[in-house]
Amino acid sequence: MTSIEEELLMDEENDAREAEYILHTLSSELQDRYTTDDIRTMMDLIVEYYYDSGMLECTDAEVEIDLQDVADYVAKHAKEYHEKDYPVEDVFFVVQADFDWQEQNL
């Protein structure tokens, strides 16, 4: 296996662990409503938000992240691009759990 293949496999495994973490931190009502695939879709859109907002290019160590803005972006783009209707109130909890994961693992 090449190093790129190994990296991709490690990324996939990390994403799977993150999705499971997020799913298990949600209320039981939300856990019943969303699948791991739904969580992965939201995770992808969260990353897209960071790219589109320019946050990933920011060199300032004190970047402020408005979780509500992220949730609004994810809900809007999920509907536009993935034909998924995730209520922004639900998405907020996913964004918050994703942020917690990133804080713990970066």
Secondary structure as GFF3:
##gff-version 3
##sequence-region A 1 106
A	DSSP	alpha_helix	3	25	.	.	.	ID=ss1
A	DSSP	alpha_helix	28	33	.	.	.	ID=ss2
A	DSSP	alpha_helix	36	53	.	.	.	ID=ss3
A	DSSP	three_ten_helix	55	57	.	.	.	ID=ss4
A	DSSP	alpha_helix	67	82	.	.	.	ID=ss5
A	DSSP	alpha_helix	88	105	.	.	.	ID=ss6
###
